[in-house]
Amino acid sequence: MNTSKHAKLTPPRIVHRQRVVNREEEILRLSRGKCVLHLGCVDYPFTKLRGEQLLHRQLLKVTSDLYGVDASREGVEQLLAEGFSHLMVADVEQMGPGTIPEKCDLIIAGEIIEHLACPGAFLRSLKAQMHHDTQLLLTTPNAFGFKGFVHSLLGREKVHPDHNYYFSHFTISQLLTKFGFQCEETCYYQEVRGDGIARIIEHSVSVITRLWPTFADGLFVRASLRQ
């Protein structure tokens, strides 16, 4: 077969300018007063180290009802020992109907999908926990983040050792659509962490990402079931 006659260059996808949010602040804002299911809730082995900054602890202060699911039995036991309730040890790729006793207003899947063996199975299992008004908040690192780009210029790859995938604005939206979700908004998040020189560098990067959001640290998706 003469591939030169049939091969077509994939046209570039236009990414219209999107807003850049603070990931945790936006999650807490959208969770206020709602019944929330928080996946990956314990952030093990950093459950105790995070202290009051652990997202699940912050969510408890703003939600009407809060459920948590995590694969780490040790992390779940730590939170149960602190007095948390409605926590379950489960594989998020295999949650069937009834895993959660009620269907929540909001499901938070923060920094999970890039760790999984099968993102499609995960999205199918999510649908069993949702009703037509449930919203999904999904965050994941941005494949085109500025920091990763700088490291690549230096001939190295800065990536979490447990990550299996990179996602972009288009690919995460495409994956969700293929599995029956409707993306209400796909924007970006930028984090400023560290102290001293590191924090100054982070602030400089945040200025860049305000001008060019596609270089931001991560993607922030708000989705619902396609009607």
C-alpha positions in Angstrom: 0.0 0.0 0.0 1.3 3.4 -0.9 1.0 5.1 2.4 2.1 8.5 1.0 -1.2 8.7 -0.9 -3.4 7.8 2.1 -1.6 9.3 5.1 -3.0 12.6 6.3 -1.5 15.0 8.7 -3.6 15.3 11.8 -4.8 18.9 11.9 -3.9 20.8 15.1 -6.7 21.1 17.7 -7.4 24.7 18.6 -7.5 25.1 22.4 -9.4 28.3 23.2 -8.1 30.4 26.1 -9.2 28.8 29.4 -9.2 30.0 32.9 -6.5 28.9 35.4 -7.7 28.0 38.9 -6.3 27.0 42.2 -7.1 23.3 42.3 -8.0 22.8 45.9 -9.8 26.2 46.3 -11.9 25.4 43.2 -12.8 21.9 44.5 -13.8 23.3 47.9 -15.9 26.0 46.3 -17.8 23.5 44.2 -18.2 21.1 47.1 -19.8 23.6 49.5 -23.1 22.3 51.0 -23.1 19.2 48.8 -23.1 15.4 49.3 -19.6 14.5 48.0 -17.9 11.2 47.2 -14.1 11.7 47.4 -12.0 9.1 45.6 -8.4 8.6 46.6 -9.3 10.3 49.9 -6.4 9.3 52.2 -3.4 10.4 50.1 -1.4 7.6 51.7 1.4 7.5 52.9 1.1 11.2 53.5 -2.2 11.0 55.4 -0.8 12.3 58.7 1.9 14.4 57.2 -0.7 16.6 55.3 -2.3 17.5 58.6 -5.2 20.0 58.2 -4.1 20.4 54.6 -5.3 17.0 53.7 -8.1 17.6 51.2 -10.5 15.2 52.8 -10.1 17.0 56.1 -10.9 20.3 54.4 -13.9 18.8 52.6 -15.4 17.7 55.9 -15.7 21.4 56.9 -17.7 22.5 53.8 -19.8 19.5 52.6 -23.2 18.4 53.9 -22.3 14.7 53.6 -18.9 13.2 52.8 -18.0 9.7 51.6 -14.5 8.5 50.9 -13.0 5.6 48.9 -9.3 4.6 48.7 -7.4 1.5 47.9 -5.1 2.0 50.9 -6.4 0.1 53.9 -3.7 1.6 56.1 -4.7 5.1 55.2 -8.4 4.5 55.6 -7.7 3.0 59.1 -5.8 6.1 60.0 -8.7 8.3 59.2 -11.2 6.0 60.9 -9.1 6.2 64.0 -9.3 10.0 63.9 -13.1 9.8 63.9 -13.9 10.0 60.2 -16.9 7.9 59.0 -18.3 6.8 55.6 -14.9 5.5 54.4 -14.5 2.4 52.2 -11.5 0.4 51.0 -12.2 -0.3 47.3 -10.6 -0.4 43.8 -11.9 2.6 42.0 -11.8 0.6 38.7 -14.2 -1.9 40.1 -16.9 0.0 42.0 -20.2 -1.5 41.2 -23.8 -0.4 42.1 -24.1 -0.2 45.8 -20.5 0.6 46.6 -21.7 3.9 48.0 -25.0 3.8 49.9 -26.3 6.9 48.2 -25.6 8.7 44.9 -23.9 11.9 45.7 -24.2 15.4 44.2 -20.4 15.5 43.4 -17.7 13.0 42.8 -14.1 14.2 43.2 -11.4 12.2 41.3 -8.3 14.3 41.9 -4.9 13.1 40.5 -6.1 9.5 40.1 -6.7 8.7 36.5 -3.0 8.9 35.5 -2.2 6.2 38.1 -4.7 3.6 36.9 -4.1 0.4 34.8 -7.4 0.9 32.9 -8.9 4.4 32.8 -11.9 3.2 30.8 -12.9 0.7 33.5 -12.6 3.5 36.1 -15.0 5.7 34.1 -17.4 2.9 33.7 -17.4 2.2 37.5 -18.0 6.0 38.1 -21.2 5.9 36.1 -22.6 3.3 38.5 -22.2 5.8 41.4 -23.9 8.7 39.6 -27.4 10.0 38.9 -28.3 12.4 36.1 -27.6 15.5 38.3 -24.2 14.2 39.7 -21.2 16.1 38.6 -17.7 14.8 38.3 -14.6 16.9 39.1 -11.5 15.3 37.6 -8.0 16.7 37.8 -4.8 15.3 36.3 -1.3 16.6 35.4 -1.1 18.4 32.1 1.0 16.7 29.4 2.2 20.1 28.2 3.0 21.7 31.6 5.8 24.3 31.5 7.9 22.6 34.2 7.9 19.3 32.4 8.9 21.1 29.2 11.9 22.7 30.9 13.0 19.3 32.3 12.7 17.8 28.8 15.0 20.5 27.4 17.6 19.3 30.0 17.3 15.7 28.7 15.2 14.3 31.6 11.7 13.5 32.4 10.1 14.7 35.7 7.3 12.3 36.4 5.8 10.5 39.4 7.1 6.9 39.5 3.5 5.5 39.7 2.1 7.4 36.7 1.0 5.5 33.6 -0.4 8.2 31.3 -0.2 11.8 30.3 -3.3 13.7 29.4 -3.9 16.9 27.4 -6.9 19.2 27.1 -8.1 17.2 24.1 -7.3 13.7 25.2 -9.0 13.9 28.6 -12.1 15.4 27.0 -12.1 12.8 24.3 -11.8 9.9 26.8 -14.6 11.2 28.9 -16.8 11.7 25.8 -16.1 8.1 24.6 -17.3 6.7 27.9 -20.6 8.6 28.1 -19.7 11.8 29.9 -20.3 15.4 28.8 -17.6 17.9 29.6 -19.1 21.0 31.1 -15.8 22.7 31.4 -12.1 21.8 30.8 -9.7 24.4 32.3 -6.3 24.4 34.0 -4.9 24.5 37.5 -1.6 26.0 38.7 0.0 25.3 42.0 2.4 27.5 43.9 4.3 25.4 46.5 7.6 25.5 48.4 9.5 28.3 50.2 12.2 30.7 49.4 13.7 30.6 45.9 11.5 27.6 45.0 8.4 29.7 45.7 9.7 32.7 43.7 10.2 30.3 40.8 6.7 28.9 41.2 5.3 32.4 41.2 7.2 33.2 38.0 5.8 30.1 36.4 2.3 31.1 37.5 2.7 34.4 35.6 3.6 32.5 32.5 0.6 30.2 32.8 -1.8 33.1 33.3 -0.6 34.4 29.9 -0.5 30.9 28.3 -2.8 28.5 30.2 -1.8 25.5 28.1 1.5 25.5 30.0 -0.2 25.1 33.4 0.5 22.3 35.9 -2.7 20.4 35.4 -6.1 20.0 33.9 -9.4 20.6 35.8 -12.5 19.0 34.3 -16.1 19.3 35.4 -18.3 16.7 33.7 -21.7 15.1 34.0 -23.4 12.0 32.5 -24.4 12.6 28.8 -28.2 12.8 28.6 
